[in-house]
Every structure is written in C-alpha cells, then in structure tokens.
Amino acid sequence: MQTPYRGRFAPSPTGDLHPGSLLAAFGSWLLARHHRGTWLVRIEDLDPPREVPGAAERQLRTLAAFGLRSDEPIVRQSARGALYQAALERLLDEGRAFFCRCSRSDLAASHGIHRRCVAHAPRHGRAAPQPAVRLRVADGAVAGFDDAILGAQSQDVANQVGDFVLRRADGYWAYQLAVVVDDAAQAISDVVRGADLLDSTPRQILLQAALGLPTPRYAHLPLLLDAQGRKLSKSDAAQPVDAADPLPALRAAWRSLGQEPQALDAVATVTELLERAQVSFSPAQIPKCANALAAMHNDPLTNAV
C-alpha cells in the first residue's frame, strides 16, 4: 500500500510572509492537494535571537487570508525540545554524535568544514566555550537522492560539509536535527521547499539513517530572486504580501510555479482561485531551477558554534 501523502510548510518567524515564502507555501499546498494528501503548517521557532515578535501569528493570519490553512493543529518547534533531546542522547550514546568546542575562528582555515576537533584547551587563560554537539560524518560519506523536480542529486557530505552541528554552543537546537525529528514525528512523506534548502537534504538523509528514521521524498521549488540575483527574503525588495488583497500575489506565485496564467482568469475570490488551481495544476510544469544560494543554516561557519 502506498504511503499517504503528507506535506508541510515550515516558516521561521523572522518576519512577515513575502512573495518568496508564499511561493513555497502555495507550491507545497498544491502538490499536497494534487496527490489528495494532507498539508501541515509547522512554525520553526528555534532561533529566538533572529525571531521577530508577533511574526508567527502574522504569518498564520496571512496564510489564512490566502486560504492556506493547516489540515492538522499547528506544531511549534519551541515546544518540542524533549523530542530533540531524546534523539540527541541516542546519537551520543551510540557514538554517532560528539561534543565539540571548536569555534568559528578555529574552523576558518578549513572554510567551516569540521573533520576533527582543533580546539582542545582554553587559550590565554580564557574559559573554553560551551560545547556544541555534532554528528560524526564518516570519511567518504556521500548522500544522494532523486529530487521530484530537479532530478538526481548527490553530495560528498564528508568533504563538502563535514561533521555538522545538532545542538549549538549557545544551547539552541540546530535546524538539521529538529527538522529530521519533526518530519518523522509528523509522518511527512514529501518535503516540498525552496531550492535554497537543496544542499541541506544530504545531511538530513545521513541523520535520518543514523536515527533509523524513514527518508521522505523531496521536491525543491524555484526561488524568487531580486534584480541582483539575491534570494528575495534576504533583499530589501522583500516586501510582505498584502493579506487584504490576496489574488494578485497568488496569481504571481502561480506563474512562478510555471503554470498557465489563463487558468486563473476571471476568478473573483480566493476560494474560487484555489479550486481552479487544484484542477489546473501540473507538477511537470514547475521550473527545474536550482540555485546556488544557501540558506543561513546551511552556512558551515554559521553552524560552527
């Protein structure tokens, strides 16, 4: 029996929804509906220093105004620390993870790629930093997968990423651990997200194997870039979508997903647009456009502490 389709949209509350995040939400919703599946919303509020007060609530209100409502209760990662701790302890007990006091400066010479600890003792009488916890990536570890949009993908995780962080030295949970634990706990069968997260997927596949968890199918959507080629969410051009006038933004996202614009002609309400979109949507028309930009939690130096 085929596994029931379960997809999700997982925004971080670092600001209001902009056209790029709407594209990811709408694309994942359309694919879930195309497969007669379930669509969930998860708030990935793991990084309090970067969060904007009230952003999560505004994101959810905006999604609702666009007709994109979670089929199940909203999950917030900030309430799931016990699950992440249990997974971390298992990895530590099995020797698959280890404590690490290497700082960003310690790893700068290797471009943030950790293959062995180079920080062993305090320097100049200063206390050593609190340890991060990293996954032990075996020499020669390569992870590959077949992306539903972009085709065959492969990454030499050992040499291109190294031992990656599961819990940061500041005590916050790293994205890679939380997303793997939550996708399994929510029985997510299909992860649909922006292509900026393409290079996270091999790490997550290695971590799923280490924890004995299933690997979902993956599909990475095209990114919206500004005139300088930067991801829209990191650009001054990233203005919030207008929840009071959803139709123009939904039509723009539809076009960015490679769909026929005339399919949504003459619709007057969000409900009518979404109904028409479900009937007309063709996954084969989604642009096969990966992008070299990496999300912040993919930067090795960002995850060095």
C-alpha positions as CSV (number, residue, x, y, z in Angstrom):
1,M,0.0,0.0,0.0
2,Q,1.3,3.4,-1.0
3,T,2.2,5.7,1.9
4,P,-0.4,8.5,2.3
5,Y,0.9,11.8,1.0
6,R,1.7,14.2,3.9
7,G,3.3,17.5,3.1
8,R,4.1,20.6,5.1
9,F,5.1,24.3,5.0
10,A,7.5,25.3,7.8
11,P,8.2,29.0,8.0
12,S,10.6,30.6,10.5
13,P,9.1,33.6,12.4
14,T,11.9,36.0,11.3
15,G,9.5,38.4,9.5
16,D,6.2,38.6,7.7
17,L,5.4,36.4,4.7
18,H,6.8,37.8,1.5
19,P,6.3,36.6,-2.1
20,G,9.1,34.0,-1.8
21,S,7.6,32.3,1.2
22,L,4.2,32.5,-0.3
23,L,5.6,30.6,-3.4
24,A,6.9,27.8,-1.1
25,A,3.6,27.7,0.8
26,F,1.4,27.7,-2.3
27,G,3.6,25.2,-4.1
28,S,3.7,22.7,-1.2
29,W,-0.1,23.1,-0.8
30,L,-0.8,22.5,-4.5
31,L,1.3,19.4,-4.5
32,A,-0.4,18.0,-1.4
33,R,-3.8,18.7,-3.0
34,H,-2.7,17.2,-6.3
35,H,-1.9,14.0,-4.5
36,R,-5.1,14.1,-2.4
37,G,-2.9,14.4,0.6
38,T,-2.6,16.3,3.9
39,W,-0.9,19.7,4.2
40,L,0.5,20.8,7.6
41,V,2.0,24.0,8.9
42,R,4.9,23.9,11.3
43,I,6.4,27.0,12.9
44,E,10.2,26.6,13.1
45,D,10.9,28.9,16.0
46,L,14.3,27.5,17.1
47,D,16.4,30.7,17.0
48,P,15.0,33.4,19.4
49,P,17.7,36.0,18.6
50,R,16.5,36.1,15.0
51,E,12.8,36.0,15.6
52,V,10.5,39.0,15.2
53,P,7.9,39.3,18.0
54,G,4.5,38.5,16.7
55,A,5.8,37.3,13.3
56,A,4.4,33.7,13.7
57,E,0.9,34.9,14.4
58,R,1.0,37.3,11.5
59,Q,2.3,34.6,9.2
60,L,-0.6,32.3,10.2
61,R,-3.1,35.1,9.7
62,T,-1.7,35.8,6.3
63,L,-1.8,32.2,5.3
64,A,-5.4,32.0,6.4
65,A,-6.3,35.1,4.3
66,F,-4.8,33.3,1.3
67,G,-6.9,30.2,2.0
68,L,-3.9,28.1,3.1
69,R,-4.9,26.5,6.4
70,S,-3.2,23.6,8.0
71,D,-5.2,20.3,7.9
72,E,-4.0,19.5,11.4
73,P,-3.1,21.6,14.5
74,I,-0.1,23.9,14.2
75,V,3.2,22.5,15.5
76,R,5.8,24.8,17.1
77,Q,9.3,23.6,17.4
78,S,9.9,25.7,20.5
79,A,7.6,23.2,22.4
80,R,9.4,20.1,21.2
81,G,12.7,20.2,22.9
82,A,12.2,16.9,24.7
83,L,11.9,15.1,21.3
84,Y,15.2,16.7,20.1
85,Q,16.9,15.9,23.4
86,A,15.9,12.2,23.2
87,A,17.2,11.9,19.7
88,L,20.5,13.7,20.6
89,E,21.1,11.4,23.6
90,R,20.6,8.4,21.5
91,L,23.2,9.6,19.0
92,L,25.6,10.4,21.8
93,D,25.1,7.0,23.5
94,E,25.7,5.2,20.2
95,G,28.8,7.3,19.4
96,R,27.3,8.8,16.4
97,A,27.5,12.3,17.8
98,F,30.2,14.1,19.9
99,F,30.8,17.2,21.9
100,C,32.9,19.9,20.1
101,R,34.4,23.2,21.4
102,C,35.7,24.3,18.0
103,S,34.8,28.0,17.3
104,R,34.3,29.7,14.0
105,S,37.8,31.0,14.1
106,D,39.2,27.5,14.8
107,L,37.5,26.3,11.6
108,A,38.1,29.3,9.4
109,A,41.1,27.7,7.8
110,S,39.0,24.7,6.7
111,H,36.2,27.0,5.5
112,G,34.0,25.9,8.4
113,I,34.2,22.2,7.5
114,H,34.8,20.1,10.6
115,R,36.7,16.8,10.2
116,R,38.5,16.8,13.6
117,C,38.5,19.0,16.7
118,V,41.2,21.6,16.7
119,A,40.2,23.3,20.0
120,H,41.5,21.3,22.9
121,A,42.1,23.7,25.7
122,P,41.4,27.3,26.8
123,R,43.8,29.9,25.3
124,H,45.2,32.9,27.1
125,G,43.5,31.9,30.3
126,R,40.0,32.3,28.9
127,A,37.4,29.7,29.5
128,A,36.7,27.3,26.7
129,P,33.3,27.8,25.0
130,Q,30.4,25.6,25.9
131,P,30.4,22.6,23.6
132,A,28.3,22.2,20.5
133,V,27.2,18.7,19.6
134,R,28.0,17.4,16.1
135,L,27.0,14.4,14.0
136,R,30.0,12.2,13.3
137,V,30.2,12.0,9.5
138,A,32.2,9.0,8.3
139,D,35.0,9.5,5.9
140,G,33.8,9.1,2.3
141,A,30.1,9.7,3.3
142,V,28.1,10.6,0.2
143,A,24.4,11.0,0.2
144,G,22.2,11.1,-2.9
145,F,18.5,11.4,-3.7
146,D,16.1,11.8,-6.6
147,D,14.5,15.3,-6.4
148,A,11.0,15.2,-7.8
149,I,11.7,18.5,-9.6
150,L,15.4,18.7,-10.1
151,G,16.3,15.0,-10.7
152,A,19.3,13.1,-9.3
153,Q,21.3,14.9,-6.6
154,S,24.4,13.9,-4.7
155,Q,26.7,15.5,-2.2
156,D,30.1,14.4,-0.7
157,V,29.0,15.3,2.8
158,A,32.3,14.4,4.5
159,N,34.4,16.7,2.3
160,Q,31.9,19.4,1.5
161,V,30.1,19.8,4.8
162,G,31.9,17.7,7.5
163,D,30.6,16.9,10.9
164,F,27.6,19.2,11.2
165,V,26.0,20.7,14.3
166,L,23.0,19.2,16.0
167,R,22.9,21.5,19.1
168,R,24.7,24.8,19.0
169,A,27.1,26.0,21.6
170,D,24.6,28.7,22.7
171,G,22.2,25.8,23.6
172,Y,19.8,26.3,20.8
173,W,18.8,23.3,18.6
174,A,20.2,23.2,15.1
175,Y,17.8,23.2,12.2
176,Q,19.1,19.9,10.8
177,L,18.2,17.8,13.9
178,A,14.9,19.5,14.6
179,V,13.6,19.2,11.0
180,V,14.5,15.5,10.8
181,V,12.9,14.6,14.1
182,D,9.7,16.6,13.3
183,D,9.3,15.3,9.8
184,A,9.4,11.7,11.2
185,A,7.2,12.5,14.1
186,Q,4.6,14.1,11.8
187,A,4.9,11.2,9.3
188,I,5.8,13.7,6.5
189,S,6.1,11.7,3.2
190,D,7.0,14.6,0.9
191,V,9.1,17.6,1.8
192,V,8.5,20.5,-0.7
193,R,10.5,23.6,-0.1
194,G,12.7,26.2,-1.8
195,A,15.8,25.3,-3.7
196,D,18.0,27.2,-1.1
197,L,17.5,24.2,1.1
198,L,18.6,21.7,-1.5
199,D,22.0,21.4,0.0
200,S,20.5,20.6,3.4
201,T,18.9,17.4,2.1
202,P,22.0,15.1,2.1
203,R,22.7,16.0,5.7
204,Q,19.2,15.2,6.7
205,I,19.4,11.9,4.9
206,L,22.5,10.9,6.8
207,L,20.9,12.0,10.0
208,Q,17.7,10.0,9.2
209,A,19.8,6.9,8.7
210,A,21.7,7.5,12.0
211,L,18.4,7.7,13.9
212,G,16.8,4.8,12.0
213,L,14.1,7.2,10.6
214,P,12.4,7.0,7.1
215,T,13.6,9.3,4.4
216,P,10.7,11.3,2.8
217,R,10.6,12.2,-0.9
218,Y,12.0,15.7,-1.7
219,A,11.0,18.4,-4.1
220,H,12.7,21.8,-4.3
221,L,10.9,24.7,-5.8
222,P,12.4,27.6,-7.7
223,L,13.5,30.7,-5.7
224,L,12.4,34.3,-6.2
225,L,15.4,36.5,-6.7
226,D,15.8,40.2,-6.8
227,A,17.4,42.2,-9.6
228,Q,20.9,41.5,-8.1
229,G,20.2,37.7,-8.1
230,R,19.8,37.6,-4.3
231,K,17.2,35.4,-2.6
232,L,14.2,37.7,-2.1
233,S,13.9,37.0,1.6
234,K,17.4,38.5,2.1
235,S,16.7,41.5,-0.1
236,D,15.4,45.0,0.6
237,A,12.8,44.2,-2.2
238,A,11.2,41.5,0.0
239,Q,8.0,43.4,1.0
240,P,5.3,41.5,2.8
241,V,2.4,40.1,0.7
242,D,-0.9,42.0,1.1
243,A,-3.3,39.9,3.1
244,A,-6.1,42.3,2.3
245,D,-5.7,41.7,-1.5
246,P,-4.5,38.0,-1.9
247,L,-5.4,37.4,-5.6
248,P,-2.5,39.3,-7.2
249,A,0.1,37.6,-5.1
250,L,-1.5,34.1,-5.6
251,R,-1.6,34.7,-9.4
252,A,2.1,35.8,-9.3
253,A,3.1,32.7,-7.3
254,W,1.1,30.5,-9.8
255,R,3.1,32.0,-12.7
256,S,6.4,31.5,-10.9
257,L,5.5,27.8,-10.5
258,G,5.3,27.6,-14.3
259,Q,1.6,27.2,-14.5
260,E,-0.6,28.7,-17.3
261,P,-1.8,32.2,-16.2
262,Q,-5.0,32.0,-18.1
263,A,-6.2,29.1,-15.9
264,L,-6.9,31.6,-13.2
265,D,-8.5,34.3,-15.4
266,A,-11.8,35.7,-14.2
267,V,-11.7,34.3,-10.7
268,A,-13.1,36.7,-8.1
269,T,-12.4,35.1,-4.7
270,V,-9.6,33.2,-3.0
271,T,-11.8,30.1,-2.7
272,E,-12.6,30.2,-6.4
273,L,-8.9,30.7,-7.3
274,L,-7.8,27.8,-5.1
275,E,-10.5,25.5,-6.6
276,R,-9.4,26.4,-10.1
277,A,-5.8,26.0,-9.3
278,Q,-6.3,22.5,-7.9
279,V,-7.9,21.4,-11.2
280,S,-5.4,23.1,-13.5
281,F,-2.1,22.4,-11.6
282,S,0.6,20.5,-13.5
283,P,3.6,19.4,-11.4
284,A,5.6,18.7,-14.6
285,Q,5.5,22.5,-15.5
286,I,7.3,23.6,-12.3
287,P,10.6,25.1,-13.5
288,K,13.7,23.0,-12.9
289,C,15.7,25.7,-11.4
290,A,18.2,25.1,-8.6
291,N,20.0,28.0,-7.1
292,A,23.5,28.1,-5.6
293,L,22.4,30.3,-2.7
294,A,22.4,28.5,0.6
295,A,20.1,29.3,3.5
296,M,21.6,30.7,6.7
297,H,21.5,27.4,8.5
298,N,23.4,25.8,5.6
299,D,26.5,28.0,6.0
300,P,29.2,25.9,7.7
301,L,30.6,28.9,9.6
302,T,27.1,29.8,10.9
303,N,26.9,26.3,12.4
304,A,30.4,26.3,13.8
305,V,29.3,27.2,17.3
